[in-house]
Amino acid sequence: MAGAQGAVAVSDAVVKEHAEGWNQFTRFVKANIIAVVLLLLMFLAHFALGWGFSMFLMIVGDIILAIAVILGKV
């Protein structure tokens, strides 16, 4: 059986450490998903706007994303 037979020997410190690590990982994944979406939108936008303006919009989006990550909003 895979179940525990009695009290589980896990300290609160280990649980908090795992939760903090998981929170950092999900923030990292979320920021990278946003970055990939910005890249894909740039590839789509270049057909209508041209490469120069699309690159400008992507760079501005990346700067805004970096600021949001630094401030902890993402």
MMTF fields as JSON, N, C-alpha, C and O atoms, coordinates in Angstrom:
{
  "mmtfVersion": "1.0.0",
  "mmtfProducer": "UNKNOWN",
  "numBonds": 295,
  "numAtoms": 296,
  "numGroups": 74,
  "numChains": 1,
  "numModels": 1,
  "chainsPerModel": [1],
  "groupsPerChain": [74],
  "chainIdList": ["A"],
  "bondAtomList": [4, 2, 8, 6, 12, 10, 16, 14, 20, 18, 24, 22, 28, 26, 32, 30, 36, 34, 40, 38, 44, 42, 48, 46, 52, 50, 56, 54, 60, 58, 64, 62, 68, 66, 72, 70, 76, 74, 80, 78, 84, 82, 88, 86, 92, 90, 96, 94, 100, 98, 104, 102, 108, 106, 112, 110, 116, 114, 120, 118, 124, 122, 128, 126, 132, 130, 136, 134, 140, 138, 144, 142, 148, 146, 152, 150, 156, 154, 160, 158, 164, 162, 168, 166, 172, 170, 176, 174, 180, 178, 184, 182, 188, 186, 192, 190, 196, 194, 200, 198, 204, 202, 208, 206, 212, 210, 216, 214, 220, 218, 224, 222, 228, 226, 232, 230, 236, 234, 240, 238, 244, 242, 248, 246, 252, 250, 256, 254, 260, 258, 264, 262, 268, 266, 272, 270, 276, 274, 280, 278, 284, 282, 288, 286, 292, 290],
  "bondOrderList": [1, 1, 1, 1, 1, 1, 1, 1, 1, 1, 1, 1, 1, 1, 1, 1, 1, 1, 1, 1, 1, 1, 1, 1, 1, 1, 1, 1, 1, 1, 1, 1, 1, 1, 1, 1, 1, 1, 1, 1, 1, 1, 1, 1, 1, 1, 1, 1, 1, 1, 1, 1, 1, 1, 1, 1, 1, 1, 1, 1, 1, 1, 1, 1, 1, 1, 1, 1, 1, 1, 1, 1, 1],
  "groupList": [{"groupName": "MET", "atomNameList": ["N", "CA", "C", "O"], "elementList": ["N", "C", "C", "O"], "formalChargeList": [0, 0, 0, 0], "bondAtomList": [1, 0, 2, 1, 3, 2], "bondOrderList": [1, 1, 2], "singleLetterCode": "M", "chemCompType": "L-PEPTIDE LINKING"}, {"groupName": "ALA", "atomNameList": ["N", "CA", "C", "O"], "elementList": ["N", "C", "C", "O"], "formalChargeList": [0, 0, 0, 0], "bondAtomList": [1, 0, 2, 1, 3, 2], "bondOrderList": [1, 1, 2], "singleLetterCode": "A", "chemCompType": "L-PEPTIDE LINKING"}, {"groupName": "GLY", "atomNameList": ["N", "CA", "C", "O"], "elementList": ["N", "C", "C", "O"], "formalChargeList": [0, 0, 0, 0], "bondAtomList": [1, 0, 2, 1, 3, 2], "bondOrderList": [1, 1, 2], "singleLetterCode": "G", "chemCompType": "PEPTIDE LINKING"}, {"groupName": "GLN", "atomNameList": ["N", "CA", "C", "O"], "elementList": ["N", "C", "C", "O"], "formalChargeList": [0, 0, 0, 0], "bondAtomList": [1, 0, 2, 1, 3, 2], "bondOrderList": [1, 1, 2], "singleLetterCode": "Q", "chemCompType": "L-PEPTIDE LINKING"}, {"groupName": "VAL", "atomNameList": ["N", "CA", "C", "O"], "elementList": ["N", "C", "C", "O"], "formalChargeList": [0, 0, 0, 0], "bondAtomList": [1, 0, 2, 1, 3, 2], "bondOrderList": [1, 1, 2], "singleLetterCode": "V", "chemCompType": "L-PEPTIDE LINKING"}, {"groupName": "SER", "atomNameList": ["N", "CA", "C", "O"], "elementList": ["N", "C", "C", "O"], "formalChargeList": [0, 0, 0, 0], "bondAtomList": [1, 0, 2, 1, 3, 2], "bondOrderList": [1, 1, 2], "singleLetterCode": "S", "chemCompType": "L-PEPTIDE LINKING"}, {"groupName": "ASP", "atomNameList": ["N", "CA", "C", "O"], "elementList": ["N", "C", "C", "O"], "formalChargeList": [0, 0, 0, 0], "bondAtomList": [1, 0, 2, 1, 3, 2], "bondOrderList": [1, 1, 2], "singleLetterCode": "D", "chemCompType": "L-PEPTIDE LINKING"}, {"groupName": "LYS", "atomNameList": ["N", "CA", "C", "O"], "elementList": ["N", "C", "C", "O"], "formalChargeList": [0, 0, 0, 0], "bondAtomList": [1, 0, 2, 1, 3, 2], "bondOrderList": [1, 1, 2], "singleLetterCode": "K", "chemCompType": "L-PEPTIDE LINKING"}, {"groupName": "GLU", "atomNameList": ["N", "CA", "C", "O"], "elementList": ["N", "C", "C", "O"], "formalChargeList": [0, 0, 0, 0], "bondAtomList": [1, 0, 2, 1, 3, 2], "bondOrderList": [1, 1, 2], "singleLetterCode": "E", "chemCompType": "L-PEPTIDE LINKING"}, {"groupName": "HIS", "atomNameList": ["N", "CA", "C", "O"], "elementList": ["N", "C", "C", "O"], "formalChargeList": [0, 0, 0, 0], "bondAtomList": [1, 0, 2, 1, 3, 2], "bondOrderList": [1, 1, 2], "singleLetterCode": "H", "chemCompType": "L-PEPTIDE LINKING"}, {"groupName": "TRP", "atomNameList": ["N", "CA", "C", "O"], "elementList": ["N", "C", "C", "O"], "formalChargeList": [0, 0, 0, 0], "bondAtomList": [1, 0, 2, 1, 3, 2], "bondOrderList": [1, 1, 2], "singleLetterCode": "W", "chemCompType": "L-PEPTIDE LINKING"}, {"groupName": "ASN", "atomNameList": ["N", "CA", "C", "O"], "elementList": ["N", "C", "C", "O"], "formalChargeList": [0, 0, 0, 0], "bondAtomList": [1, 0, 2, 1, 3, 2], "bondOrderList": [1, 1, 2], "singleLetterCode": "N", "chemCompType": "L-PEPTIDE LINKING"}, {"groupName": "PHE", "atomNameList": ["N", "CA", "C", "O"], "elementList": ["N", "C", "C", "O"], "formalChargeList": [0, 0, 0, 0], "bondAtomList": [1, 0, 2, 1, 3, 2], "bondOrderList": [1, 1, 2], "singleLetterCode": "F", "chemCompType": "L-PEPTIDE LINKING"}, {"groupName": "THR", "atomNameList": ["N", "CA", "C", "O"], "elementList": ["N", "C", "C", "O"], "formalChargeList": [0, 0, 0, 0], "bondAtomList": [1, 0, 2, 1, 3, 2], "bondOrderList": [1, 1, 2], "singleLetterCode": "T", "chemCompType": "L-PEPTIDE LINKING"}, {"groupName": "ARG", "atomNameList": ["N", "CA", "C", "O"], "elementList": ["N", "C", "C", "O"], "formalChargeList": [0, 0, 0, 0], "bondAtomList": [1, 0, 2, 1, 3, 2], "bondOrderList": [1, 1, 2], "singleLetterCode": "R", "chemCompType": "L-PEPTIDE LINKING"}, {"groupName": "ILE", "atomNameList": ["N", "CA", "C", "O"], "elementList": ["N", "C", "C", "O"], "formalChargeList": [0, 0, 0, 0], "bondAtomList": [1, 0, 2, 1, 3, 2], "bondOrderList": [1, 1, 2], "singleLetterCode": "I", "chemCompType": "L-PEPTIDE LINKING"}, {"groupName": "LEU", "atomNameList": ["N", "CA", "C", "O"], "elementList": ["N", "C", "C", "O"], "formalChargeList": [0, 0, 0, 0], "bondAtomList": [1, 0, 2, 1, 3, 2], "bondOrderList": [1, 1, 2], "singleLetterCode": "L", "chemCompType": "L-PEPTIDE LINKING"}],
  "groupTypeList": [0, 1, 2, 1, 3, 2, 1, 4, 1, 4, 5, 6, 1, 4, 4, 7, 8, 9, 1, 8, 2, 10, 11, 3, 12, 13, 14, 12, 4, 7, 1, 11, 15, 15, 1, 4, 4, 16, 16, 16, 16, 0, 12, 16, 1, 9, 12, 1, 16, 2, 10, 2, 12, 5, 0, 12, 16, 0, 15, 4, 2, 6, 15, 15, 16, 1, 15, 1, 4, 15, 16, 2, 7, 4],
  "groupIdList": [1, 2, 3, 4, 5, 6, 7, 8, 9, 10, 11, 12, 13, 14, 15, 16, 17, 18, 19, 20, 21, 22, 23, 24, 25, 26, 27, 28, 29, 30, 31, 32, 33, 34, 35, 36, 37, 38, 39, 40, 41, 42, 43, 44, 45, 46, 47, 48, 49, 50, 51, 52, 53, 54, 55, 56, 57, 58, 59, 60, 61, 62, 63, 64, 65, 66, 67, 68, 69, 70, 71, 72, 73, 74],
  "secStructList": [7, 7, 1, 7, 1, 1, 1, 7, 7, 7, 7, 2, 2, 2, 2, 2, 2, 2, 2, 2, 2, 2, 2, 2, 2, 2, 2, 2, 2, 2, 2, 2, 2, 2, 2, 2, 2, 2, 2, 2, 2, 2, 2, 2, 2, 2, 2, 2, 2, 7, 2, 2, 2, 2, 2, 2, 2, 2, 2, 2, 2, 2, 2, 2, 2, 2, 2, 2, 2, 2, 2, 6, 7, 7],
  "xCoordList": [0.836, 0.0, 0.879, 1.924, 0.441, 1.217, 0.845, 1.519, -0.193, -0.643, 0.229, 0.899, 0.212, 0.969, 0.198, -1.028, 0.919, 0.3, 0.483, 1.235, -0.171, -0.034, 0.301, 0.011, 0.918, 1.254, 2.348, 3.322, 2.172, 3.158, 4.262, 3.988, 5.501, 6.641, 7.163, 8.235, 6.402, 6.833, 6.71, 5.646, 7.804, 7.781, 7.149, 7.096, 6.679, 6.084, 7.105, 6.746, 8.363, 9.406, 9.566, 9.738, 9.511, 9.636, 8.445, 8.606, 7.262, 6.057, 6.13, 5.798, 6.559, 6.668, 7.721, 7.52, 8.845, 9.9, 9.394, 9.662, 8.673, 8.123, 7.114, 7.108, 6.267, 5.258, 5.914, 5.461, 6.967, 7.668, 8.339, 8.305, 8.946, 9.57, 8.543, 8.799, 7.388, 6.33, 5.814, 5.534, 5.687, 5.22, 6.206, 5.791, 7.497, 8.51, 8.474, 8.618, 8.286, 8.235, 7.038, 7.166, 5.874, 4.69, 4.811, 4.323, 5.452, 5.702, 6.621, 6.393, 7.656, 8.596, 7.878, 8.081, 7.047, 6.319, 5.345, 5.241, 4.636, 3.67, 4.369, 3.874, 5.503, 6.246, 6.736, 6.711, 7.18, 7.656, 6.52, 6.709, 5.351, 4.197, 3.838, 3.551, 3.853, 3.557, 4.594, 4.239, 5.872, 6.927, 6.741, 6.932, 6.376, 6.152, 4.943, 4.969, 3.891, 2.711, 3.078, 2.609, 3.906, 4.361, 5.127, 4.943, 5.976, 6.731, 5.804, 5.972, 4.831, 3.892, 3.037, 2.748, 2.631, 1.876, 2.722, 2.203, 4.018, 4.891, 4.963, 4.934, 5.059, 5.093, 3.804, 3.837, 2.67, 1.402, 1.297, 0.81, 1.746, 1.603, 2.482, 2.171, 3.561, 4.444, 3.771, 4.178, 2.746, 2.036, 1.244, 1.173, 0.656, -0.176, 0.613, 0.313, 1.611, 2.283, 3.699, 4.238, 4.298, 5.7, 6.595, 6.194, 7.825, 8.734, 9.144, 9.227, 9.405, 9.91, 8.943, 9.322, 7.691, 6.709, 6.396, 6.163, 6.389, 6.139, 7.246, 6.977, 8.488, 9.609, 9.524, 9.788, 9.154, 8.999, 7.956, 8.186, 6.812, 5.759, 6.207, 5.873, 6.964, 7.423, 8.432, 8.387, 9.332, 10.32, 9.634, 9.993, 8.649, 7.895, 7.165, 7.145, 6.57, 5.892, 6.842, 6.496, 8.049, 9.038, 9.491, 9.704, 9.637, 10.022, 8.925, 9.206, 7.671, 6.551, 6.49, 6.235, 6.723, 6.735, 7.852, 7.638, 9.04, 10.162, 9.857, 10.158, 9.26, 8.901, 7.854, 7.936, 6.87, 5.829, 6.418, 6.001, 7.389, 8.027, 8.829, 8.791, 9.553, 10.351, 9.461, 9.802, 8.32, 7.404, 6.556, 5.843, 6.628, 5.881, 4.432, 3.615, 4.095, 2.713, 2.396, 1.226, 3.409, 3.205, 3.626, 3.547],
  "yCoordList": [-1.181, 0.0, 1.243, 1.291, 2.218, 3.45, 4.462, 5.484, 4.217, 5.18, 5.163, 4.173, 6.271, 6.368, 5.662, 5.746, 4.972, 4.233, 5.003, 4.564, 6.112, 6.904, 8.346, 8.838, 9.006, 10.412, 10.563, 9.81, 11.532, 11.792, 12.664, 13.684, 12.262, 12.973, 14.014, 13.845, 15.086, 16.19, 17.461, 17.774, 18.181, 19.399, 20.55, 20.537, 21.533, 22.715, 23.471, 24.074, 23.446, 24.146, 23.551, 24.284, 22.226, 21.568, 21.916, 22.161, 21.937, 22.27, 23.704, 23.965, 24.64, 26.044, 26.214, 26.972, 25.513, 25.6, 25.086, 25.694, 23.984, 23.433, 24.399, 24.591, 25.006, 25.939, 27.165, 27.645, 27.678, 28.834, 28.484, 29.277, 27.311, 26.877, 26.695, 27.051, 26.145, 25.945, 27.29, 27.437, 28.269, 29.596, 30.245, 30.854, 30.126, 30.682, 29.986, 30.636, 28.681, 27.933, 28.357, 28.546, 28.508, 28.891, 30.315, 30.605, 31.211, 32.566, 32.507, 33.212, 31.676, 31.515, 30.987, 31.499, 29.973, 29.387, 30.404, 30.532, 31.125, 32.115, 33.209, 33.597, 33.708, 34.742, 34.223, 34.956, 32.973, 32.417, 32.179, 32.344, 31.799, 31.645, 32.996, 33.08, 34.048, 35.385, 35.801, 36.388, 35.506, 35.858, 35.128, 35.724, 33.861, 33.099, 33.648, 33.746, 34.003, 34.59, 35.917, 36.2, 36.737, 37.984, 37.715, 38.423, 36.708, 36.354, 35.913, 36.336, 35.07, 34.609, 35.755, 35.81, 36.668, 37.835, 38.715, 39.286, 38.832, 39.602, 38.97, 39.674, 37.638, 36.965, 37.194, 37.357, 37.209, 37.487, 38.949, 39.252, 39.853, 41.286, 41.754, 42.766, 41.058, 41.547, 41.507, 42.238, 40.666, 40.636, 41.921, 42.418, 42.458, 43.653, 44.943, 45.97, 44.894, 46.123, 46.265, 47.371, 45.196, 45.228, 44.817, 44.852, 44.426, 43.897, 44.941, 44.643, 46.176, 47.195, 47.501, 47.488, 47.778, 48.117, 46.907, 47.053, 45.718, 44.501, 44.28, 43.94, 44.476, 44.323, 45.363, 45.057, 46.59, 47.64, 47.239, 47.376, 46.746, 46.334, 45.163, 45.11, 44.218, 43.08, 43.526, 43.054, 44.425, 44.912, 45.668, 45.505, 46.496, 47.21, 46.207, 46.363, 45.183, 44.151, 43.405, 43.096, 43.112, 42.426, 43.302, 42.808, 44.601, 45.516, 45.576, 45.535, 45.673, 45.696, 44.389, 44.401, 43.26, 41.964, 41.904, 41.426, 42.386, 42.365, 43.222, 42.827, 44.39, 45.256, 44.577, 44.635, 43.932, 43.24, 42.099, 41.875, 41.374, 40.276, 40.829, 40.277, 41.92, 42.513, 43.009, 42.861, 43.598, 44.11, 43.019, 43.274, 41.8, 40.688, 40.63, 39.987, 41.282, 41.281, 40.047, 39.714, 39.376, 38.155, 36.974, 35.835],
  "zCoordList": [0.0, 0.0, 0.0, 0.65, -0.725, -0.827, 0.238, 0.365, 0.998, 2.003, 3.24, 3.534, 3.962, 5.206, 6.315, 6.381, 7.176, 8.281, 9.582, 10.452, 9.729, 10.947, 10.612, 9.522, 11.579, 11.397, 10.338, 10.319, 9.475, 8.424, 9.005, 9.638, 8.79, 9.358, 8.369, 7.789, 8.181, 7.328, 8.15, 8.684, 8.241, 9.052, 8.277, 7.047, 9.013, 8.389, 7.546, 6.535, 7.949, 7.199, 5.803, 4.828, 5.707, 4.402, 3.517, 2.322, 4.099, 3.336, 2.832, 1.675, 3.676, 3.268, 2.184, 1.235, 2.32, 1.312, -0.028, -1.064, -0.02, -1.263, -1.877, -3.093, -1.06, -1.568, -2.186, -3.225, -1.571, -2.121, -3.44, -4.381, -3.518, -4.763, -5.869, -7.019, -5.531, -6.52, -7.024, -8.214, -6.135, -6.529, -7.494, -8.48, -7.226, -8.123, -9.475, -10.51, -9.477, -10.731, -11.569, -12.778, -10.942, -11.709, -12.239, -13.331, -11.487, -12.002, -13.213, -14.197, -13.155, -14.264, -15.502, -16.604, -15.327, -16.456, -17.043, -18.263, -16.184, -16.664, -17.475, -18.533, -17.001, -17.717, -19.059, -20.047, -19.114, -20.378, -21.36, -22.565, -20.876, -21.766, -22.378, -23.572, -21.569, -22.085, -23.123, -24.146, -22.876, -23.828, -25.156, -26.216, -25.114, -26.349, -27.095, -28.322, -26.378, -27.023, -27.684, -28.787, -27.032, -27.648, -28.938, -29.929, -28.93, -30.129, -31.255, -32.399, -30.939, -31.962, -32.49, -33.685, -31.616, -32.076, -32.987, -33.946, -32.703, -33.578, -34.959, -35.968, -35.009, -36.305, -37.079, -38.299, -36.388, -37.061, -37.471, -38.559, -36.617, -36.883, -38.029, -38.658, -38.319, -39.375, -40.742, -41.645, -40.914, -42.19, -42.408, -43.532, -41.358, -41.484, -41.254, -41.863, -40.384, -39.964, -40.499, -40.516, -40.926, -41.328, -40.166, -39.002, -40.516, -39.503, -38.476, -37.285, -38.936, -38.018, -36.893, -35.722, -37.243, -36.218, -35.345, -34.145, -35.934, -35.153, -34.127, -32.975, -34.553, -33.624, -32.51, -31.347, -32.869, -31.863, -30.823, -29.621, -31.288, -30.362, -29.489, -28.306, -30.07, -29.282, -28.221, -27.085, -28.585, -27.62, -26.49, -25.324, -26.83, -25.796, -24.899, -23.679, -25.502, -24.72, -23.805, -22.664, -24.299, -23.461, -22.296, -21.188, -22.546, -21.468, -20.412, -19.214, -20.86, -19.916, -19.129, -17.925, -19.805, -19.123, -18.084, -16.971, -18.441, -17.496, -16.266, -15.14, -16.485, -15.356, -14.479, -13.252, -15.108, -14.34, -13.516, -12.38, -14.084, -13.347, -12.169, -11.069, -12.406, -11.334, -10.195, -9.022, -10.549, -9.527, -8.889, -7.918, -9.431, -8.858, -9.298, -8.638, -10.389, -10.872, -11.706, -11.896, -12.2, -12.998, -12.166, -12.626]
}
